[in-house]
Amino acid sequence: MNRSLEVDCLVVGAGPAGSVAAQAVSSRGHSTLMIEKRAEIGLPIRCGEGISSAVLDLLDLPETGIHISTRMDGARIISPSGHKIEFRSDPKKHDTGYILNRDMFDRMLAIRAFRSGADINVMCEAVGMEREDGQAVIRCKSLKDTFDIRAKIVIAADGFESKIARWGGLDPSLSPRDIDSCIQYRMTGVEHDGSFCDFFIGKRYAPGGYVWCFPKGNDLFNVGLGINESMINGPSFPKRCLDRFVGSDPDFTQGKIVEVHAGGVSVGLPMDMTVADNLMVVGDAARIIDPLTGGGIYNACVSSIHAGRIASECIEAGSYSSDDLEPYDKAWREDLLEQIVFDYLAKERFLDADDELLDSVISKISSYDLNEISTEVLINVIKNEFPDIFVA
Ligand SMILES: Cc1cc2nc3c(=O)[nH]c(=O)nc-3n(C[C@H](O)[C@H](O)[C@H](O)COP(=O)(O)OP(=O)(O)OC[C@H]3O[C@@H](n4cnc5c(N)ncnc54)[C@H](O)[C@@H]3O)c2cc1C
């Protein structure tokens, strides 16, 4: 070890959560450093890249630009035996879906953080944490050396495989039922109408999860799936399921795989507590993700906006204990927890549903005039039609 740095706020991880938090703290004039263990921000991609307009609204981003690959006209959900429901987006309702260029999106957010005054170090990995004299001390490894960074507050934005939360004394553990293993192929040469996202549900396709088909434009296409860990059946099971799907769907016959992406997603409830002394945990690291869809970008950004604001206030007040940072934990829960719990209960019910039940649910819903793509509306219809599914 041959050097030591000191900052007001250290952000670990340069995904959306990290960059949004770094921007929020540095824009208030506090010295902020964001470190990223990988060589390039935004890569490798571990994402289907689907978002709703809520993300763009939240971050005040335009609906066109290098961060967006396509704008969707709607979405379809397809049951195991082919029943289908279709949602058309209505621009007036602000429910449009977009497919990101996730690498560009992540870089754009990092550039914003930099422009607000945050410093950024790539190829710099946090490898340990201690507390000393009221500060956090993060041990880091770069290409050249190992060194310490002292910070009043650490924001752990280190994603699904987070280690910082545990080092800081929090419990991020998940049961196999609360984890989905995902794999995605980026393909070219796929036949598809190109304006709708398709979701295939049921054990036939993806036990405990679903298949997503997201057209990216320019003859590129994301097809991927998540399988619940409790339903993994032998080695490379998610890949075998995806190969079976791609091999059996005529849209993909001429398609070629040009990239493979893989990663884990939490489909459980968030951590019981997301702050400790000198520490705030945001985004996937805190399991603040939608447990029904596995979508986490929106929640990551919301939690980080709150974290950045509360961190700034605490730096200004000179107090960084768990109690001082707790307003962050309260703030994101107030915004997001109700929906997360609702979707968690729905996910729990659907995890145990067999394909026949999913067929009748989708068949029933297809008879409704659904003009709004909201999981809440869907679940309420299902609650009315299939009350047994929702027996507590
Ligand atoms: C296959 C797949 C498909 C998905 N599809 C979608 C989707 O379509 N829509 C959606 O909304 N969500 C999707 N998600 C979830 C979404 O990707 C996450 O919710 C989102 O990336 C969370 O952002 P984050 O900043 O919290 O974490 P991440 O984006 O994971 O960022 C964490 C960063 O921390 C870095 N890091 C980790 N450890 C360290 C360390 N010790 N030191 C320094 N840096 C470190 C990592 O390299 C990474 O860059 C998907 C996830 C997967 C795996």
The ligand as a MOL file (V3000), in Angstrom:
LIG
                    3D

  0  0  0     0  0            999 V3000
M  V30 BEGIN CTAB
M  V30 COUNTS 53 58 0 0 0
M  V30 BEGIN ATOM
M  V30 1 C -29.9320 -10.3580 -17.6660 0
M  V30 2 C -30.5460 -9.1690 -16.9980 0
M  V30 3 C -31.5590 -8.4710 -17.6370 0
M  V30 4 C -32.1100 -7.3310 -17.0310 0
M  V30 5 N -33.0430 -6.6090 -17.7210 0
M  V30 6 C -33.5430 -5.4620 -17.1920 0
M  V30 7 C -34.4490 -4.6620 -17.9280 0
M  V30 8 O -34.7820 -4.9670 -19.0720 0
M  V30 9 N -34.9180 -3.5300 -17.3440 0
M  V30 10 C -34.5470 -3.1530 -16.0740 0
M  V30 11 O -35.0330 -2.1040 -15.5550 0
M  V30 12 N -33.6850 -3.8920 -15.3540 0
M  V30 13 C -33.1630 -5.0250 -15.8830 0
M  V30 14 N -32.2410 -5.7710 -15.1740 0
M  V30 15 C -31.8310 -5.2760 -13.8540 0
M  V30 16 C -30.9000 -4.0710 -14.0180 0
M  V30 17 O -29.8350 -4.3920 -14.8590 0
M  V30 18 C -30.4070 -3.6360 -12.6380 0
M  V30 19 O -31.5210 -3.4530 -11.7850 0
M  V30 20 C -29.6010 -2.3360 -12.7030 0
M  V30 21 O -28.4280 -2.5080 -13.4410 0
M  V30 22 C -29.2560 -1.8960 -11.2840 0
M  V30 23 O -28.3300 -0.8460 -11.3050 0
M  V30 24 P -27.2150 -0.7150 -10.1670 0
M  V30 25 O -26.4750 0.5130 -10.4880 0
M  V30 26 O -27.8310 -0.8940 -8.8360 0
M  V30 27 O -26.2770 -2.0010 -10.3710 0
M  V30 28 P -25.3450 -2.3860 -11.6030 0
M  V30 29 O -25.8680 -1.8300 -12.8730 0
M  V30 30 O -25.1510 -3.8540 -11.5110 0
M  V30 31 O -23.9700 -1.6490 -11.3000 0
M  V30 32 C -23.0910 -2.0870 -10.2920 0
M  V30 33 C -21.6910 -1.6540 -10.6890 0
M  V30 34 O -20.8100 -1.8480 -9.5850 0
M  V30 35 C -19.5700 -2.3630 -10.0660 0
M  V30 36 N -18.9390 -3.0390 -8.9230 0
M  V30 37 C -19.3520 -4.1630 -8.3050 0
M  V30 38 N -18.5390 -4.4720 -7.2720 0
M  V30 39 C -17.5980 -3.5020 -7.2390 0
M  V30 40 C -16.4680 -3.2690 -6.3870 0
M  V30 41 N -16.1780 -4.0920 -5.3670 0
M  V30 42 N -15.6640 -2.1910 -6.6350 0
M  V30 43 C -15.9630 -1.3500 -7.6640 0
M  V30 44 N -17.0180 -1.5290 -8.5050 0
M  V30 45 C -17.8310 -2.5840 -8.2840 0
M  V30 46 C -19.9970 -3.2890 -11.1860 0
M  V30 47 O -18.9320 -3.5780 -12.0660 0
M  V30 48 C -21.1150 -2.4830 -11.8430 0
M  V30 49 O -20.6250 -1.6240 -12.8340 0
M  V30 50 C -31.6780 -6.9200 -15.7410 0
M  V30 51 C -30.6710 -7.6370 -15.0870 0
M  V30 52 C -30.0980 -8.7440 -15.7010 0
M  V30 53 C -29.0010 -9.4830 -14.9870 0
M  V30 END ATOM
M  V30 BEGIN BOND
M  V30 1 1 1 2
M  V30 2 1 2 3
M  V30 3 2 2 52
M  V30 4 2 3 4
M  V30 5 1 4 5
M  V30 6 1 4 50
M  V30 7 2 5 6
M  V30 8 1 6 7
M  V30 9 1 6 13
M  V30 10 2 7 8
M  V30 11 1 7 9
M  V30 12 1 9 10
M  V30 13 2 10 11
M  V30 14 1 10 12
M  V30 15 2 12 13
M  V30 16 1 13 14
M  V30 17 1 14 15
M  V30 18 1 14 50
M  V30 19 1 15 16
M  V30 20 1 16 17
M  V30 21 1 16 18
M  V30 22 1 18 19
M  V30 23 1 18 20
M  V30 24 1 20 21
M  V30 25 1 20 22
M  V30 26 1 22 23
M  V30 27 1 23 24
M  V30 28 2 24 25
M  V30 29 1 24 26
M  V30 30 1 24 27
M  V30 31 1 27 28
M  V30 32 2 28 29
M  V30 33 1 28 30
M  V30 34 1 28 31
M  V30 35 1 31 32
M  V30 36 1 32 33
M  V30 37 1 33 34
M  V30 38 1 33 48
M  V30 39 1 34 35
M  V30 40 1 35 36
M  V30 41 1 35 46
M  V30 42 1 36 37
M  V30 43 1 36 45
M  V30 44 2 37 38
M  V30 45 1 38 39
M  V30 46 1 39 40
M  V30 47 2 39 45
M  V30 48 1 40 41
M  V30 49 2 40 42
M  V30 50 1 42 43
M  V30 51 2 43 44
M  V30 52 1 44 45
M  V30 53 1 46 47
M  V30 54 1 46 48
M  V30 55 1 48 49
M  V30 56 2 50 51
M  V30 57 1 51 52
M  V30 58 1 52 53
M  V30 END BOND
M  V30 END CTAB
M  END
